[in-house]
Amino acid sequence: MFRARSMLPALGLASLVLVGSCAAPAQEPAPPAPADAALAQFHDQEVAFGPCEPYASSAGDEALYGPGRFDCARVQVPLDYTDPDGPRGEVALLRAAARGEKIGSLLVNPGGPGGSGMNLVASLGASWDTGPVGERFDVIGFDPRGVGASRPRVECFTDAESDQGVPPGPYRFDVPDEQAARDIAQRCVDNTPGGIEALTSVGSMNVVQDMDVLRAALGDEKLSYLGFSYGSELGAMYAEAFPQNLRAMVVDGAVHPELPEPDFRLTQFGAWQETFDQVATLCTTGPDCALGTDPAQATERFQELVRPLQDRPLPTSDGRELTYDQAIEAVSLLQFAEGQWPVIVRALDELARGDGAPLLALRDLAVGRGPDGRYGGSLNTDANLAIRCMDNPRRTAEEHTELGRQAFAAAPFLDPGRPLERAHYECEAWPEPVSRTLPWFDGTDAELPPTLTVSVTGDPGTPHEGGIAMARLLGGNLLTVDGVQHGISLLGQSGCVDRIVGDYLIDLRTPPDDARCSL
């Protein structure tokens, strides 16, 4: 993430109120252009759905993908779109089949990058079983190339190394030198099936082209799409590349399309600190808060609580240890949903009493570590690294060190308290250059169908200003949601948002310009 770091970790309940009414239905855009002849073999392939159990990549997946509501498949795509007759990859799909008269498929991406659409769609099964979107669409969660059940899958670090904090983390600036950066890249090359060719194929431009193959292979004349967080990048890039093939698009928690990646990261750090301050305020109003009684002093108290873990990890009853990085991951990722704040507060209280197990359990939930020690499920962190490295410009050590200093100044609760002398960018030695044109989206001259951007005013993962900019550049509608949460559409937590999004996806009715919901 650290474009949109989390893909909707366990979200709290919310009550929303609809403001305004829906506008008249929009006109359907022109028919799609014919597929390139070289890609016809992929567009025309038959998709053979079957049981989902073989697609599980974690213990959590195994529980979600059991027999019943869903079926799964893989769709072949060229590893390299400039060589469609060359090596192939496979994009894995999970389908919640439409319960009634079907409009078509709704393709869903949860963000990340590296997020599993299969896992998200399966985890929201109750929404498809009862809501109007699940009645009218085959809801399709896909694992982008390199992720989850898709093949080849990016592999860099073992599960044991992830437990030990070996992979470079989004909150750390701790790659010490050029050799360490080279080691990161080489590990990914050596451990990913297909080697360098597969590893360097996972950039977003290829994923966008995969999405159009999925559209055609699933039998849809035009694409209907729901993308959260980083998924907003994929949606905007698809709209620019294939405007004639787009039916409807909802982007929720949009990445700011006008900010260079380092600037966007700084806005994220600022948003994380603002959200932490709100968690701290909740804590300090209660009894025996581990962060004290003064919200202004809460960051310092938090630092006093977690910084000692850098030298002395806290043993837990199951034989593991809570490390500093794991404590930071737990608090940072779980604060993405306001409903989780009391859980964070309780876990910090337990930490202050010498028990790190509750915070370690929250960290495992947030990063997708199962009780068997396997990582997977909602987020593939190795794929997150690889996609970011293929999408974003390189930084010098001087630039990356300065970014780290500014980041810790913007979010002091994440500051480990040690001088940042020199940090190298984890993507510094990546074997291929950036694979997409930058800026990745600055609007399009093509005529697009109406689009819908959903943006929460206090989004801790992708600040609200990004949603405003995305709606403007798409020339579409903006639904503003007052509250604090990262991602809300069709999660079954907001009647207000779900009605507007459902009406748009099903009937192409867009809300008025001043449409607003409240958490």
C-alpha positions in Angstrom: 0.0 0.0 0.0 2.0 2.6 -0.2 -0.3 3.8 -2.5 -3.2 2.5 -0.6 -1.8 0.4 2.0 -4.5 -1.7 3.3 -7.2 -3.5 1.4 -10.1 -3.0 3.8 -9.0 -4.8 7.0 -11.9 -5.9 9.2 -14.2 -2.9 9.1 -16.5 -1.6 11.8 -20.3 -1.0 11.4 -21.5 2.4 10.3 -24.8 4.1 9.9 -25.2 6.4 6.9 -27.9 8.9 5.8 -28.6 9.6 2.1 -28.7 13.2 1.1 -30.3 14.1 -2.3 -31.9 12.0 -5.0 -30.7 10.3 -8.1 -30.5 11.8 -11.5 -32.0 10.5 -14.8 -30.4 7.3 -16.3 -27.3 7.9 -18.4 -27.1 6.9 -22.0 -25.1 3.8 -22.9 -21.8 4.6 -24.7 -20.9 3.4 -28.2 -20.2 -0.3 -28.8 -16.6 -1.5 -28.1 -14.0 -1.6 -30.9 -12.9 -5.0 -32.2 -10.1 -6.7 -30.3 -6.7 -6.7 -31.8 -6.4 -9.8 -33.9 -3.3 -11.0 -32.0 -5.3 -11.0 -28.8 -8.3 -12.7 -30.2 -7.1 -16.1 -28.9 -7.3 -14.6 -25.4 -10.5 -12.7 -25.8 -12.3 -15.8 -27.3 -11.2 -18.4 -24.7 -13.8 -20.3 -22.8 -13.7 -19.8 -19.0 -14.2 -23.1 -17.2 -15.5 -22.4 -13.7 -15.2 -25.1 -11.0 -14.8 -25.6 -7.3 -12.7 -23.0 -5.5 -10.9 -25.1 -2.9 -7.8 -25.7 -5.1 -7.4 -21.9 -5.4 -6.9 -21.2 -1.7 -3.5 -19.8 -0.8 -4.0 -19.4 2.9 -5.9 -20.9 5.8 -8.3 -18.0 5.6 -8.9 -18.7 1.9 -9.6 -22.3 2.7 -12.4 -21.3 5.1 -13.9 -18.8 2.6 -13.6 -20.9 -0.6 -15.4 -24.0 0.7 -18.1 -25.6 -1.4 -21.3 -23.6 -1.9 -21.7 -20.1 -3.0 -18.7 -19.5 -5.2 -16.9 -21.0 -8.2 -13.5 -20.3 -9.6 -11.4 -20.3 -12.8 -8.2 -19.1 -14.4 -8.0 -17.1 -17.6 -4.9 -17.1 -19.7 -3.1 -13.8 -20.6 0.1 -13.1 -22.4 3.0 -12.5 -20.0 4.2 -9.8 -22.4 1.5 -8.0 -24.5 4.2 -7.1 -27.1 4.6 -10.8 -27.6 1.1 -12.4 -27.4 2.4 -15.7 -28.8 5.1 -16.0 -26.1 4.9 -17.3 -22.5 1.5 -17.1 -20.8 0.3 -16.3 -17.3 -3.1 -17.1 -15.7 -5.3 -14.7 -13.8 -7.5 -16.4 -11.1 -11.1 -15.5 -10.7 -13.8 -16.1 -8.0 -17.4 -15.7 -9.0 -20.5 -15.0 -6.9 -23.0 -15.9 -9.6 -26.0 -13.5 -10.2 -29.1 -14.6 -8.3 -31.5 -13.2 -10.9 -31.7 -11.7 -14.4 -28.1 -10.9 -15.2 -26.8 -7.6 -16.6 -23.2 -8.9 -16.9 -20.1 -9.2 -14.7 -18.9 -6.8 -12.1 -15.1 -6.9 -11.8 -13.8 -6.1 -8.3 -10.3 -5.1 -7.2 -9.6 -4.4 -3.5 -6.4 -2.4 -3.8 -3.0 -2.9 -2.3 -1.4 -3.2 -4.7 -1.2 -6.9 -4.2 -4.7 -7.3 -2.9 -6.7 -10.4 -3.6 -10.0 -9.7 -5.3 -11.0 -13.3 -4.8 -10.6 -13.1 -1.0 -12.5 -9.8 -0.9 -15.5 -11.0 -2.9 -15.7 -14.2 -0.9 -15.5 -12.4 2.4 -18.5 -10.2 1.3 -20.6 -13.2 0.3 -23.5 -12.1 2.5 -23.8 -8.8 0.5 -24.1 -10.7 -2.8 -26.6 -13.1 -1.2 -29.0 -10.4 -0.2 -28.3 -7.2 -2.1 -29.5 -6.0 -5.5 -26.0 -5.9 -7.0 -25.5 -9.7 -6.3 -28.9 -10.3 -7.9 -28.1 -8.6 -11.2 -24.3 -9.2 -11.6 -21.9 -12.1 -11.6 -19.5 -10.5 -9.0 -16.0 -11.4 -10.1 -13.1 -11.0 -7.7 -9.7 -11.4 -9.5 -6.2 -11.8 -8.3 -4.1 -9.6 -10.5 -1.0 -11.2 -12.1 1.6 -12.0 -9.5 -1.0 -12.2 -6.7 -2.7 -15.0 -4.7 -3.9 -17.8 -6.9 -2.8 -16.2 -10.2 0.2 -17.7 -12.0 3.1 -17.1 -11.8 2.9 -15.7 -8.3 5.5 -13.2 -7.0 7.6 -14.8 -4.3 10.4 -13.0 -2.5 10.5 -13.8 1.2 9.5 -16.9 3.2 6.8 -16.9 5.9 9.4 -17.3 8.6 11.3 -14.2 7.2 8.0 -12.2 7.2 7.6 -13.1 10.9 11.1 -11.8 11.5 10.6 -8.5 9.7 13.0 -9.2 6.9 11.0 -7.8 4.0 11.2 -4.0 3.6 8.2 -2.4 5.3 6.0 0.5 4.2 6.6 2.4 7.5 10.4 1.8 7.6 13.2 3.5 5.8 15.8 0.9 6.7 17.4 -0.5 3.5 21.0 0.5 4.6 23.0 0.3 1.4 23.2 -0.5 -2.3 24.0 -4.2 -1.6 20.9 -4.6 0.5 18.7 -3.1 -2.3 20.3 -5.5 -4.8 19.7 -8.4 -2.4 16.0 -7.6 -2.3 15.6 -7.5 -6.1 17.7 -10.7 -6.5 15.6 -12.6 -4.0 12.5 -11.8 -5.9 14.1 -12.8 -9.2 15.4 -16.1 -7.7 12.2 -17.1 -5.9 9.5 -16.1 -8.3 8.5 -18.9 -10.7 9.5 -17.7 -14.2 12.2 -15.5 -12.9 12.9 -12.0 -14.1 10.4 -12.3 -17.0 7.5 -13.1 -14.7 8.6 -10.7 -12.0 8.8 -7.7 -14.3 5.4 -8.5 -15.9 3.3 -7.4 -12.9 3.2 -3.7 -13.6 -0.2 -2.0 -13.6 -0.2 -1.4 -17.4 -0.3 -5.2 -17.9 -3.0 -5.6 -15.3 -5.2 -3.1 -17.1 -4.8 -5.1 -20.3 -5.6 -8.2 -18.4 -8.8 -6.6 -17.3 -9.9 -6.2 -20.9 -9.1 -9.8 -21.6 -11.2 -10.8 -18.6 -14.1 -8.6 -19.8 -14.1 -10.3 -23.2 -13.5 -13.8 -22.0 -16.4 -13.5 -19.5 -18.7 -12.5 -22.4 -19.2 -8.9 -21.5 -19.5 -6.3 -24.3 -18.5 -3.6 -21.8 -16.8 -3.6 -18.4 -18.5 -2.8 -15.1 -15.9 -2.3 -12.5 -15.5 -1.6 -8.7 -12.0 -0.6 -7.5 -10.9 0.3 -4.0 -7.8 2.3 -3.2 -5.0 1.3 -5.6 -7.9 -0.2 -7.6 -8.8 3.3 -8.5 -5.5 3.6 -10.4 -6.4 0.5 -12.4 -9.9 1.9 -13.1 -8.7 5.3 -14.3 -6.0 3.7 -16.4 -8.5 1.3 -17.9 -10.8 4.2 -18.7 -8.0 5.9 -20.6 -6.8 2.8 -22.4 -10.3 1.3 -23.3 -12.9 4.1 -23.0 -15.0 2.4 -25.7 -15.2 -0.8 -23.6 -16.4 0.8 -20.3 -20.0 0.5 -19.1 -19.8 1.7 -15.5 -17.0 2.3 -13.0 -17.0 3.0 -9.2 -13.7 4.0 -7.6 -13.7 4.2 -3.8 -10.8 5.6 -1.8 -9.1 7.0 -4.8 -5.3 7.5 -5.0 -4.6 11.2 -5.8 -3.9 11.1 -9.6 -2.1 14.4 -9.7 0.6 13.8 -7.0 3.9 12.2 -7.7 4.4 9.0 -5.6 6.7 10.6 -2.9 4.3 13.5 -2.4 1.3 11.1 -2.2 3.2 9.0 0.4 3.7 12.1 2.5 -0.1 12.9 2.4 -0.6 9.3 3.6 1.8 9.7 6.6 -0.1 12.9 7.5 -3.4 11.2 7.3 -2.1 8.3 9.5 -1.0 10.7 12.2 -4.4 12.5 12.1 -6.1 9.2 12.5 -3.8 8.1 15.3 -4.6 11.4 17.1 -8.3 10.6 16.9 -7.6 7.0 18.3 -5.6 8.6 21.1 -8.4 11.0 21.9 -10.8 8.1 22.2 -8.3 6.3 24.5 -7.6 9.3 26.7 -11.3 9.8 27.5 -11.5 6.4 29.0 -10.2 4.9 32.2 -6.6 3.6 32.5 -5.6 4.6 29.0 -2.1 3.4 28.0 -1.6 6.7 26.2 -2.3 8.8 29.3 -4.9 11.4 29.9 -3.7 14.2 27.6 -4.2 13.7 23.8 -1.4 16.2 23.2 1.0 13.8 24.9 -0.4 10.6 23.4 2.2 10.3 20.6 5.1 10.5 23.1 3.4 8.0 25.4 2.9 5.6 22.4 6.6 6.0 21.5 7.6 5.1 25.1 5.4 2.1 24.9 6.6 0.6 21.6 10.1 1.8 21.0 11.7 -0.5 23.6 10.4 -3.4 21.4 13.2 -2.6 18.9 15.8 -4.0 21.3 13.6 -6.2 23.5 10.7 -7.9 21.6 8.0 -9.0 24.0 7.5 -12.8 24.3 3.9 -14.1 24.0 2.3 -17.2 25.4 2.4 -19.1 22.1 6.2 -18.9 21.8 6.3 -15.9 19.4 7.5 -12.4 20.2 5.9 -9.0 19.5 8.4 -6.8 17.7 8.4 -3.1 17.2 7.5 -3.4 13.5 4.6 -5.7 14.2 3.2 -3.3 16.8 3.4 -0.5 14.3 1.7 -2.6 11.6 -1.1 -3.5 14.0 -1.9 0.0 15.0 -1.4 1.6 11.6 -3.5 -0.8 9.6 -6.3 -1.4 12.0 -7.0 2.3 12.5 -8.2 2.4 8.9 -11.7 1.7 10.2 -13.2 3.7 13.1 -15.0 0.6 14.3 -11.7 -1.0 15.1 -10.4 1.9 17.3 -11.7 0.5 20.6 -9.9 -2.8 19.8 -6.6 -1.0 19.3 -7.1 0.8 22.6 -7.7 -2.4 24.4 -4.7 -4.0 22.8 -2.4 -1.1 23.8 -3.8 -1.3 27.4 -2.7 -5.0 27.4 0.7 -4.1 26.0 1.2 -1.6 28.8 0.5 -4.4 31.3 3.1 -6.6 29.6 0.9 -8.7 27.4 1.7 -8.3 23.7 -0.5 -11.2 22.4 -3.6 -9.1 21.6 -1.6 -6.6 19.5 0.2 -9.4 17.8 -3.1 -11.1 16.9 -4.4 -7.8 15.5 -1.2 -7.5 13.4 -1.7 -11.0 12.1 -5.3 -10.2 11.1 -4.2 -7.0 9.3 -1.4 -8.6 7.2 -3.1 -11.9 6.5 -1.1 -14.3 8.6 -3.0 -17.4 9.4 -2.8 -19.5 12.6 -0.7 -22.0 10.7 2.0 -19.3 10.1 1.2 -18.9 6.4 0.8 -15.4 4.9 -1.7 -14.8 2.1 -5.4 -14.3 1.9 -6.2 -10.6 1.5 -2.7 -9.2 0.7 0.4 -10.5 -1.0 3.2 -8.3 0.3 5.8 -9.6 -2.1 3.5 -8.7 -5.0 2.9 -5.3 -3.4 6.7 -4.7 -3.5 7.0 -5.9 -7.1 4.1 -3.9 -8.5 5.3 -0.7 -6.8 8.8 -1.2 -8.1 7.4 -1.6 -11.7 5.1 1.4 -11.4 7.1 4.1 -9.6 10.2 6.1 -10.5 13.5 5.3 -8.8 14.8 7.5 -6.0 18.4 8.2 -5.1 19.5 7.4 -1.5 19.6 11.1 -0.8 16.0 11.6 -2.1 14.7 8.5 -0.2 16.5 9.6 3.1 14.9 13.0 2.9 11.5 11.4 2.2 11.9 9.3 5.3 12.8 12.3 7.4 9.7 14.2 6.1 7.5 11.2 6.6 8.5 10.7 10.3 8.0 14.5 10.8 4.5 14.1 9.4 3.7 11.0 11.4 5.8 11.1 14.6 4.0 8.1 16.1 5.7 6.0 13.4 9.2 7.5 14.1 11.4 4.8 15.6 13.4 7.4 17.4 16.8 6.7 15.8 18.7 9.1 13.5 17.9 8.4 9.9 21.4 8.7 8.5 21.0 7.1 5.1 18.2 5.0 3.6 18.1 3.4 0.1 14.8 2.9 -1.8 13.8 -0.7 -1.7 13.2 -0.6 -5.5 16.6 1.0 -6.2 18.0 -2.1 -7.9 14.9 -3.5 -9.5 15.9 -5.3 -12.8 13.6 -3.3 -15.1 12.7 0.4 -15.4 9.2 1.8 -14.7 6.7 0.1 -16.9 4.0 2.8 -17.1 3.7 6.4 -18.4 3.7 9.0 -15.6 1.5 10.7 -14.5 -0.5 7.5 -14.6 -3.7 9.5 -15.2 -4.2 13.1 -16.0 -7.6 12.9 -17.6 -8.6 11.8 -21.1 -10.0 13.4 -24.2 -12.1 10.3 -24.9 -15.8 10.3 -24.2 -16.4 8.3 -21.1 -19.7 7.0 -19.7 -20.7 8.6 -16.4 -18.4 7.3 -13.5 -18.8 7.4 -9.8 -16.1 8.2 -7.3 -16.8 7.5 -3.6 -14.6 9.4 -1.1 -14.7 9.4 2.7 -13.7 12.8 4.1 -11.5 11.3 6.8 -10.0 8.4 4.8 -6.8 7.4 6.6 -5.4 5.5 3.7 -6.1 7.7 0.7 -7.0 11.3 1.7 -10.2 12.8 0.5 -8.5 15.3 -1.8 -7.6 12.4 -4.1 -11.2 11.5 -4.5 -12.1 15.1 -5.4 -9.3 15.2 -8.0 -10.2 11.8 -9.4 -13.8 12.7 -10.0 -12.8 15.9 -11.7 -10.3 14.2 -14.1 -12.8 11.5 -14.9 -15.5 14.1 -15.6 -17.8 12.0 -13.4 -19.8 12.2 -10.2 -18.5 12.4 -6.6 -20.2 10.9 -3.6 -18.8 12.4 -0.4 -19.1 10.4 2.8 -18.5 12.1 6.1 -16.6 9.9 8.5 -13.3 8.0 9.0 -12.9 4.8 7.0 -10.9 3.5 4.1 -13.4 2.0 1.6 -17.1 1.7 2.1 -18.9 0.8 -1.1 -21.1 -2.4 -1.0 -19.6 -3.6 2.2 -23.0 -3.9 3.8 -22.3 -1.2 6.3 -24.0 1.8 4.7 -27.5 1.8 3.3 -26.9 5.3 2.0 -23.7 4.4 0.0 -24.9 1.0 -1.1 -28.2 2.4 -2.5 -26.4 5.0 -4.6 -23.7 2.7 -5.8 -26.2 -0.1 -6.6 -28.5 2.3 -8.5 -25.6 3.5 -10.5 -24.2 0.0 -11.3 -27.6 -1.5 -12.2 -29.5 1.4 -13.8 -26.6 3.8 -14.6 -28.3 6.4 -12.5 -25.8 8.9 -11.1 -26.3 10.9 -7.9 -26.6 14.7 -7.9 -23.4 16.7 -7.5 -24.1 17.4 -3.8 -24.9 13.8 -2.8 -23.6 13.1 0.6 -23.6 10.3 3.2 -22.5 10.3 6.8 -20.8 7.6 8.9 
